[in-house]
Amino acid sequence: MTDAGTAEEAGSVTPDGAGAHAADESVEPNPLADRRFLVFAAGNAANNVGEALYATALPLLAYQLTDSLVVMAWLAAAVPVSDLFAPALGAWADRRGVRGLIVQGLLAQAGAALAMNLLLLGGHSAPWLLFLCAVVLETGGLAYRTGWMTGVPAQFPDCPVRARGTLNSLFLATTLAGPLLVAALLPWVGYQGLLWLNLPTFFAPLVVWAVGVRPARSAPASPHKTAPASPHKTAPASPHKTAPASPHKTAPASPHKTAPASPDETAPASLDKTAPAPSHEGGRADGGPRRTAPRWVKRRAAGAQARAGAEAPPSRIRDGWDAIRQDKRISVMLVADMVLSAVCGTGLTSLIVYHLRHGWALSGQQAGLAIAGMNVASLVGNLLVSQRRRLRPWTPMTLGVAARSVALILMIVPVWPVFMFAVVLGALGQGAVMATVVMARVRYLPPGVLGRASGLIWLLTGGAALLSPVFVSALDDVVGTPPTFLVLGIATTTVLLHLRLTRAAWRPVPRPQEPARRTNEP
């Protein structure tokens, strides 16, 4: 199937909304019934647990070593700094395939984690060294995530959207285990011991790779598609089409170059490239063994041929941006996701924790239980979307944003049960929105630009998320905590208005030429 056909089947070639209904009505099987998916998910989950250990232990270790909030902030900034490489890594995934990106990303993570552990073991805890290791580690993690997320549609073609949503739910579930493991293991192994426990988790996806569960190799265009086996397609049957009637117009003085004595001379000079002679198969003309080029020479030639062929994907990052703009559904969700990242990002989570401790005077353990309940609600909202057999993105997107908006407004009520209900309701809605966004990207973005488009989306939403702590903390200093919840709730309603005004992007638009595009009809 051609790239255009794949994109049309995915519902991504109708930027004005045509074909959206057909794509949204498609039903996919449960990926959990696939043994290969279970093996892949197990390796992915082990890696996620290590990431959760690292993300929880490193800031606490930095604070213990330096007693500086600035160092903690610098280490946390390693994540958005690595997002700057997202478009380039996405272009790599589209142009060269995801296999090398996954392996090299995991090895970069393991090398950076080992270097950081050895530095800490030797007493070298300079902040700039820790920051450098953290940037390399996060960039390797971004390469690994870019690789497997881009490769999901090809690796699980029967259920790409549900597979992507299920893996996102698995990520949320494993991040819940991170803080619990830190609390359980910290008295026994300490912060540095937790970082050493993180190291072997980078090799879990490599073990899965070794047992054969891996993305398919991006094969270059087959020579048979560019040079057919039949000589009749390369050399016309009639010699009059290859030799003009008048030799004086095309041929020099020698007639042997214009009028071949044998019709075989009208074919290309070497027939071995299209249809080898039967008498010489398996060897040379003199009966000796065939001399084959080294394997690396063949791979380089095949790659050059694929890049020169019409089927090779374009390598411009701009093509990813064009795909985002041309599909109005992706554009609508990108704007909504950026606003939610700025309004309801890490700044809101910090504000809720602050209000639990200072506004409601809860202990650290009680506040931790409240946050755990919020995380569980986010996982439930994610599962409610990812495990549906049919994805209709506009409905869970709208309901999730509405739940988050109502929850923020309810947080101003000075009643403890109402506040906790609002915390759980908001997390439930945000989990549903998260699953909808990641699944819709797989559904609507053409496979040939999925890496580049995803990299640009991560860059934009990551930049918006950086504004969240700045905006929320500044607003809290000016108006106080309860009014800040109210302002954030009102700001979230603008996303609802945006979704309502762009409702037509999700509806099929009848076209006069639509029946002509149904290539599968008899």
C-alpha positions as CSV (number, residue, x, y, z in Angstrom):
1,M,0.0,0.0,0.0
2,T,1.3,3.4,-0.8
3,D,1.9,6.2,1.7
4,A,-1.2,8.0,0.4
5,G,-3.3,5.0,0.8
6,T,-2.1,4.4,4.3
7,A,-2.8,8.0,5.2
8,E,-6.2,7.9,3.7
9,E,-7.0,4.7,5.6
10,A,-5.9,6.4,8.8
11,G,-8.2,9.3,8.1
12,S,-5.5,11.8,7.9
13,V,-5.9,13.0,4.3
14,T,-9.1,15.0,4.8
15,P,-8.0,18.2,6.5
16,D,-11.5,19.7,6.3
17,G,-13.0,16.8,8.2
18,A,-14.0,14.5,5.4
19,G,-13.5,11.0,6.4
20,A,-13.3,11.7,10.1
21,H,-16.5,9.7,10.8
22,A,-15.2,6.6,9.0
23,A,-12.0,6.7,10.9
24,D,-13.7,7.2,14.2
25,E,-16.0,4.3,13.6
26,S,-13.2,1.8,13.1
27,V,-12.9,-0.9,15.7
28,E,-9.6,-2.4,16.8
29,P,-8.9,-5.6,18.7
30,N,-7.6,-5.6,22.2
31,P,-3.7,-5.5,22.1
32,L,-3.5,-7.4,25.4
33,A,-4.6,-10.5,23.5
34,D,-1.3,-10.3,21.4
35,R,1.6,-12.2,23.1
36,R,4.1,-9.9,21.3
37,F,2.4,-6.9,22.7
38,L,2.6,-8.3,26.2
39,V,6.3,-9.0,25.9
40,F,6.9,-5.5,24.5
41,A,4.8,-3.9,27.3
42,A,6.7,-5.8,30.0
43,G,10.1,-4.4,28.8
44,N,8.5,-1.0,28.5
45,A,7.1,-1.2,32.0
46,A,10.4,-2.2,33.5
47,N,12.1,0.8,31.9
48,N,9.3,3.1,33.2
49,V,9.8,1.9,36.7
50,G,13.4,2.8,36.5
51,E,12.5,6.2,35.2
52,A,10.1,6.7,38.1
53,L,12.8,5.7,40.6
54,Y,15.3,8.1,38.9
55,A,12.8,11.0,38.7
56,T,11.9,10.7,42.4
57,A,15.4,10.0,43.9
58,L,17.6,12.4,42.0
59,P,16.0,15.7,43.1
60,L,16.0,14.4,46.8
61,L,19.6,13.3,46.5
62,A,20.6,16.7,45.0
63,Y,18.9,18.5,47.8
64,Q,20.7,16.3,50.4
65,L,24.1,16.9,48.8
66,T,23.8,20.6,48.0
67,D,20.9,21.9,50.2
68,S,20.0,24.1,47.2
69,L,16.7,24.6,45.5
70,V,18.5,26.1,42.5
71,V,20.3,22.8,41.9
72,M,17.1,20.9,42.1
73,A,15.5,23.3,39.5
74,W,18.5,22.9,37.2
75,L,18.2,19.1,37.3
76,A,14.5,19.4,36.6
77,A,15.2,21.6,33.7
78,A,17.1,18.8,32.0
79,V,13.7,17.4,30.7
80,P,12.6,20.5,28.8
81,V,16.2,21.1,27.6
82,S,16.1,17.6,26.0
83,D,12.8,18.5,24.3
84,L,14.8,20.8,22.1
85,F,16.1,17.7,20.3
86,A,12.6,16.3,19.7
87,P,12.1,17.5,16.1
88,A,15.5,16.3,15.0
89,L,14.9,12.9,16.6
90,G,11.5,12.7,15.0
91,A,13.1,13.4,11.6
92,W,15.6,10.7,12.2
93,A,12.8,8.2,13.0
94,D,11.0,9.0,9.8
95,R,14.1,9.0,7.5
96,R,16.2,6.2,8.9
97,G,13.7,4.1,10.8
98,V,13.3,3.6,14.6
99,R,15.5,0.6,15.2
100,G,18.8,2.4,15.6
101,L,17.1,5.2,17.5
102,I,15.7,2.8,20.2
103,V,19.0,0.9,20.7
104,Q,21.2,4.0,20.7
105,G,18.8,5.9,23.0
106,L,18.9,3.1,25.6
107,L,22.7,2.7,25.4
108,A,23.0,6.5,25.8
109,Q,20.8,6.4,28.9
110,A,22.7,3.5,30.4
111,G,26.1,5.2,29.8
112,A,24.9,8.5,31.3
113,A,23.4,6.7,34.3
114,L,26.6,4.7,34.9
115,A,28.7,7.9,34.6
116,M,26.5,9.7,37.1
117,N,26.6,6.8,39.6
118,L,30.4,6.5,39.4
119,L,30.8,10.3,39.9
120,L,28.6,10.2,43.0
121,L,30.4,7.1,44.2
122,G,33.8,8.9,43.9
123,G,32.5,12.0,45.7
124,H,32.3,14.2,42.6
125,S,28.9,15.9,43.1
126,A,29.6,19.1,41.2
127,P,26.2,20.5,40.0
128,W,27.3,21.0,36.4
129,L,28.5,17.4,36.1
130,L,25.2,16.1,37.4
131,F,23.3,18.4,35.1
132,L,25.4,17.3,32.1
133,C,24.7,13.6,32.9
134,A,21.0,14.4,33.4
135,V,20.8,16.1,30.0
136,V,22.4,13.2,28.2
137,L,20.2,10.7,30.1
138,E,17.0,12.6,29.3
139,T,18.0,13.0,25.6
140,G,18.6,9.3,25.4
141,G,15.3,8.7,27.0
142,L,13.6,11.0,24.5
143,A,15.3,9.1,21.6
144,Y,14.0,5.8,23.0
145,R,10.5,7.1,23.4
146,T,10.5,8.7,20.0
147,G,11.6,5.4,18.5
148,W,9.0,3.1,20.1
149,M,6.2,5.6,19.9
150,T,6.8,6.1,16.2
151,G,7.2,2.4,15.6
152,V,4.0,1.3,17.3
153,P,1.8,1.6,14.2
154,A,4.1,-0.7,12.1
155,Q,4.8,-3.0,15.0
156,F,1.2,-3.6,15.9
157,P,-0.7,-2.8,12.6
158,D,-4.0,-4.5,13.7
159,C,-4.5,-2.2,16.7
160,P,-2.1,0.8,16.6
161,V,-4.4,3.3,18.3
162,R,-5.4,1.0,21.2
163,A,-1.8,-0.2,21.6
164,R,-0.6,3.4,21.9
165,G,-3.3,4.2,24.5
166,T,-2.6,1.0,26.5
167,L,1.1,1.8,26.7
168,N,0.2,5.3,27.9
169,S,-2.0,3.8,30.6
170,L,0.9,1.4,31.5
171,F,3.2,4.4,31.8
172,L,0.8,6.1,34.3
173,A,0.5,2.9,36.3
174,T,4.3,2.4,36.6
175,T,4.8,6.0,37.6
176,L,2.6,5.3,40.5
177,A,5.0,2.6,41.6
178,G,8.0,4.9,41.6
179,P,7.3,6.9,44.8
180,L,6.1,3.7,46.5
181,L,9.3,1.9,45.7
182,V,11.4,4.9,46.9
183,A,9.5,5.0,50.2
184,A,10.0,1.2,50.7
185,L,13.6,0.9,49.6
186,L,15.1,4.2,50.7
187,P,15.8,3.1,54.3
188,W,17.6,0.0,53.0
189,V,19.7,1.2,50.0
190,G,19.7,5.1,50.2
191,Y,19.5,7.5,47.4
192,Q,22.5,6.3,45.5
193,G,21.4,2.7,45.8
194,L,18.1,3.7,44.1
195,L,20.1,5.2,41.2
196,W,22.1,2.0,40.9
197,L,18.8,0.1,40.8
198,N,17.7,2.3,37.9
199,L,20.7,1.2,35.8
200,P,19.6,-2.4,34.9
201,T,16.1,-1.2,33.8
202,F,17.6,0.3,30.7
203,F,18.5,-3.2,29.5
204,A,15.0,-4.6,29.8
205,P,13.8,-3.3,26.4
206,L,17.1,-4.6,24.9
207,V,16.2,-8.1,26.3
208,V,12.8,-7.8,24.6
209,W,14.6,-6.8,21.4
210,A,16.9,-9.8,21.7
211,V,14.0,-12.2,21.9
212,G,12.7,-10.9,18.6
213,V,9.9,-8.4,19.6
214,R,11.1,-5.3,17.8
215,P,9.9,-2.9,15.1
216,A,10.3,-4.1,11.5
217,R,13.3,-3.0,9.7
218,S,12.7,0.0,7.4
219,A,13.3,-1.8,4.1
220,P,14.4,0.3,1.2
221,A,12.4,0.4,-2.0
222,S,12.7,-3.0,-3.7
223,P,14.7,-3.0,-6.9
224,H,11.8,-4.9,-8.6
225,K,9.6,-1.8,-8.2
226,T,12.0,0.4,-10.1
227,A,13.5,-2.2,-12.5
228,P,10.9,-4.8,-13.4
229,A,12.0,-8.3,-14.1
230,S,10.4,-8.4,-17.5
231,P,12.6,-7.0,-20.2
232,H,9.5,-6.0,-22.1
233,K,8.9,-3.2,-19.7
234,T,12.4,-1.8,-20.1
235,A,12.9,-2.6,-23.8
236,P,9.9,-2.0,-26.2
237,A,8.9,-5.0,-28.2
238,S,9.0,-3.1,-31.5
239,P,12.5,-2.1,-32.6
240,H,11.0,0.8,-34.5
241,K,10.4,2.6,-31.2
242,T,14.0,2.4,-30.2
243,A,15.7,2.9,-33.6
244,P,14.4,5.9,-35.6
245,A,13.4,5.3,-39.2
246,S,15.9,7.9,-40.4
247,P,19.5,7.1,-39.3
248,H,20.7,10.5,-40.3
249,K,18.9,12.3,-37.5
250,T,20.0,10.2,-34.6
251,A,22.9,8.0,-35.5
252,P,26.5,8.9,-36.3
253,A,28.3,7.5,-39.3
254,S,28.6,4.0,-37.8
255,P,25.4,2.1,-38.4
256,H,26.2,-0.5,-35.7
257,K,25.1,1.9,-32.9
258,T,21.7,2.7,-34.4
259,A,20.5,-0.5,-36.0
260,P,21.4,-3.5,-33.8
261,A,22.0,-6.8,-35.6
262,S,20.2,-8.7,-32.8
263,P,17.0,-7.7,-31.1
264,D,18.6,-8.7,-27.8
265,E,20.7,-5.5,-28.1
266,T,17.7,-3.4,-27.6
267,A,17.6,-4.5,-24.0
268,P,19.8,-2.8,-21.3
269,A,23.5,-3.6,-21.5
270,S,23.4,-5.9,-18.4
271,L,20.4,-8.2,-18.1
272,D,21.6,-9.6,-14.8
273,K,19.9,-6.6,-13.0
274,T,16.5,-7.4,-14.3
275,A,16.3,-11.1,-15.4
276,P,19.5,-13.2,-15.0
277,A,20.2,-15.7,-17.7
278,P,19.2,-19.2,-16.6
279,S,22.4,-20.8,-17.7
280,H,24.5,-18.7,-15.3
281,E,22.4,-18.7,-12.2
282,G,24.4,-19.3,-9.0
283,G,27.8,-18.6,-10.7
284,R,29.8,-16.6,-13.2
285,A,29.7,-17.2,-16.9
286,D,33.0,-19.2,-16.7
287,G,31.4,-21.6,-14.1
288,G,33.2,-20.1,-11.1
289,P,31.5,-19.0,-7.9
290,R,29.7,-15.7,-8.0
291,R,31.5,-12.8,-6.4
292,T,29.2,-10.8,-4.2
293,A,29.8,-7.4,-2.8
294,P,30.3,-7.0,1.0
295,R,27.1,-6.7,3.0
296,W,27.8,-3.1,4.0
297,V,28.2,-2.1,0.3
298,K,24.8,-3.6,-0.5
299,R,23.1,-1.8,2.4
300,R,24.6,1.5,1.4
301,A,23.6,1.0,-2.2
302,A,20.1,0.0,-1.2
303,G,19.8,3.0,1.1
304,A,20.9,5.3,-1.7
305,Q,18.4,3.8,-4.1
306,A,15.6,4.1,-1.5
307,R,16.4,7.8,-0.9
308,A,16.4,8.4,-4.6
309,G,13.1,6.6,-5.2
310,A,9.7,8.1,-5.1
311,E,8.7,6.0,-2.1
312,A,11.3,7.4,0.2
313,P,9.9,9.7,2.9
314,P,10.9,13.3,2.8
315,S,13.4,14.3,5.4
316,R,12.3,17.9,6.1
317,I,11.1,18.8,9.6
318,R,8.8,21.3,7.8
319,D,6.8,18.3,6.5
320,G,5.8,17.4,10.1
321,W,4.5,20.9,10.7
322,D,2.6,20.8,7.4
323,A,0.9,17.6,8.5
324,I,-0.2,19.2,11.7
325,R,-1.6,22.2,10.0
326,Q,-3.4,20.4,7.3
327,D,-5.3,18.1,9.6
328,K,-7.7,20.4,11.5
329,R,-8.3,17.7,14.2
330,I,-4.6,17.6,15.1
331,S,-4.4,21.4,15.0
332,V,-7.5,21.7,17.3
333,M,-6.1,19.2,19.8
334,L,-2.6,20.8,19.7
335,V,-4.0,24.2,20.7
336,A,-6.1,22.6,23.5
337,D,-3.1,20.6,24.8
338,M,-0.9,23.7,24.9
339,V,-3.4,25.7,26.9
340,L,-3.9,22.8,29.3
341,S,-0.2,22.3,29.7
342,A,0.3,26.0,30.6
343,V,-2.8,26.2,32.9
344,C,-3.0,22.6,34.4
345,G,0.6,21.5,34.3
346,T,3.2,21.0,37.0
347,G,2.3,24.4,38.5
348,L,-1.2,23.2,39.3
349,T,0.1,20.0,40.9
350,S,2.5,22.1,43.1
351,L,-0.3,24.4,44.1
352,I,-2.5,21.5,45.1
353,V,0.3,20.0,47.3
354,Y,0.9,23.4,48.8
355,H,-2.8,23.9,49.6
356,L,-3.0,20.5,51.2
357,R,-0.1,21.2,53.5
358,H,-0.7,24.9,54.3
359,G,-4.4,25.4,53.6
360,W,-5.8,22.2,55.0
361,A,-2.9,21.6,57.4
362,L,-2.3,18.0,56.4
363,S,0.8,16.0,57.4
364,G,3.2,15.0,54.7
365,Q,1.9,11.4,54.8
366,Q,-1.7,12.6,54.5
367,A,-0.8,14.9,51.6
368,G,1.0,12.0,49.9
369,L,-2.1,9.8,50.2
370,A,-4.2,12.5,48.6
371,I,-1.7,12.8,45.7
372,A,-1.7,9.1,45.3
373,G,-5.5,9.2,45.0
374,M,-5.2,11.9,42.4
375,N,-2.7,9.7,40.4
376,V,-5.0,6.7,40.6
377,A,-7.9,8.8,39.3
378,S,-5.8,10.0,36.4
379,L,-5.0,6.3,35.6
380,V,-8.7,5.4,35.7
381,G,-9.5,8.3,33.3
382,N,-6.8,7.2,31.0
383,L,-8.0,3.6,31.0
384,L,-11.6,4.6,30.3
385,V,-10.5,6.0,27.0
386,S,-7.6,3.7,26.0
387,Q,-9.6,0.5,26.5
388,R,-12.5,1.5,24.4
389,R,-12.9,-0.5,21.2
390,R,-13.8,2.6,19.2
391,L,-12.2,6.1,19.6
392,R,-14.3,9.2,19.0
393,P,-11.8,11.9,20.2
394,W,-14.1,14.9,20.4
395,T,-16.4,13.4,23.1
396,P,-13.7,12.3,25.7
397,M,-11.7,15.4,24.9
398,T,-14.7,17.7,25.7
399,L,-15.8,15.7,28.7
400,G,-12.3,15.6,30.1
401,V,-11.8,19.4,29.8
402,A,-15.2,20.0,31.3
403,A,-14.4,17.8,34.3
404,R,-11.1,19.7,34.8
405,S,-12.7,23.1,34.6
406,V,-15.6,22.2,37.0
407,A,-13.1,20.7,39.4
408,L,-10.9,23.8,39.5
409,I,-13.9,26.0,40.3
410,L,-15.1,23.6,43.0
411,M,-11.7,23.8,44.7
412,I,-12.6,27.3,46.1
413,V,-15.3,25.7,48.3
414,P,-13.8,25.6,51.9
415,V,-15.2,22.1,52.6
416,W,-12.8,19.2,52.8
417,P,-14.9,16.5,51.0
418,V,-15.8,18.9,48.2
419,F,-12.1,19.8,47.7
420,M,-11.0,16.1,47.5
421,F,-13.9,15.3,45.2
422,A,-12.7,18.2,43.0
423,V,-9.1,16.9,43.1
424,V,-10.2,13.4,42.0
425,L,-12.6,14.7,39.3
426,G,-10.0,17.0,37.8
427,A,-7.4,14.2,37.7
428,L,-10.0,11.8,36.1
429,G,-10.7,14.4,33.3
430,Q,-7.0,15.1,32.7
431,G,-6.2,11.4,32.4
432,A,-9.0,11.1,29.8
433,V,-7.6,14.0,27.8
434,M,-4.1,12.6,27.9
435,A,-5.2,9.3,26.5
436,T,-7.3,11.0,23.8
437,V,-4.4,13.2,22.6
438,V,-1.8,10.4,22.3
439,M,-4.2,8.0,20.6
440,A,-5.5,10.6,18.1
441,R,-1.9,11.4,16.9
442,V,-1.5,7.7,15.9
443,R,-5.0,7.7,14.3
444,Y,-4.7,10.9,12.2
445,L,-1.1,11.7,11.5
446,P,0.3,10.0,8.3
447,P,2.8,7.3,9.2
448,G,5.5,8.8,7.1
449,V,5.7,12.0,9.2
450,L,4.6,10.7,12.6
451,G,8.1,11.1,14.1
452,R,8.6,14.7,12.9
453,A,5.1,15.8,13.8
454,S,5.3,14.2,17.3
455,G,8.7,15.9,17.9
456,L,7.2,19.3,17.0
457,I,4.2,18.7,19.2
458,W,6.4,17.7,22.2
459,L,8.5,20.8,21.7
460,L,5.4,23.1,21.7
461,T,3.6,21.4,24.6
462,G,6.9,21.2,26.6
463,G,7.5,24.9,26.1
464,A,3.9,25.7,27.2
465,A,4.4,23.4,30.3
466,L,7.4,25.6,31.3
467,L,5.1,28.5,31.7
468,S,2.9,26.6,34.2
469,P,5.0,27.0,37.4
470,V,5.8,30.6,36.5
471,F,2.2,31.6,35.8
472,V,0.6,29.8,38.7
473,S,3.2,30.9,41.3
474,A,2.9,34.6,40.2
475,L,-0.9,34.4,40.3
476,D,-0.8,32.9,43.7
477,D,1.4,35.7,45.0
478,V,-1.0,38.3,43.8
479,V,-4.5,36.9,44.6
480,G,-4.0,33.9,46.9
481,T,-4.6,30.2,46.5
482,P,-8.4,29.9,46.3
483,P,-8.8,32.7,43.8
484,T,-6.0,31.2,41.7
485,F,-8.0,28.0,41.4
486,L,-11.0,30.1,40.2
487,V,-8.9,31.9,37.6
488,L,-7.4,28.6,36.3
489,G,-10.9,27.1,36.1
490,I,-12.1,30.1,34.0
491,A,-9.0,29.8,31.8
492,T,-9.7,26.1,31.2
493,T,-13.3,27.0,30.0
494,T,-11.6,28.8,27.0
495,V,-10.6,25.3,25.8
496,L,-14.2,24.2,25.9
497,L,-15.1,27.2,23.8
498,H,-12.3,26.4,21.4
499,L,-13.6,22.8,21.1
500,R,-17.1,24.0,20.5
501,L,-16.2,26.5,17.8
502,T,-14.1,23.9,16.0
503,R,-16.7,21.1,16.2
504,A,-17.0,21.1,12.4
505,A,-13.4,19.8,12.1
506,W,-14.6,16.4,13.4
507,R,-17.7,16.0,11.1
508,P,-17.5,14.4,7.7
509,V,-17.9,16.9,4.8
510,P,-19.5,15.3,1.7
511,R,-17.6,15.9,-1.5
512,P,-18.8,15.3,-5.0
513,Q,-15.6,13.4,-5.9
514,E,-15.7,11.2,-2.7
515,P,-17.0,8.0,-4.4
516,A,-14.0,8.2,-6.8
517,R,-11.6,7.8,-3.9
518,R,-13.0,4.4,-2.8
519,T,-10.4,2.3,-4.5
520,N,-11.4,-0.9,-2.8
521,E,-14.8,-1.0,-4.5
522,P,-15.2,-3.6,-7.4
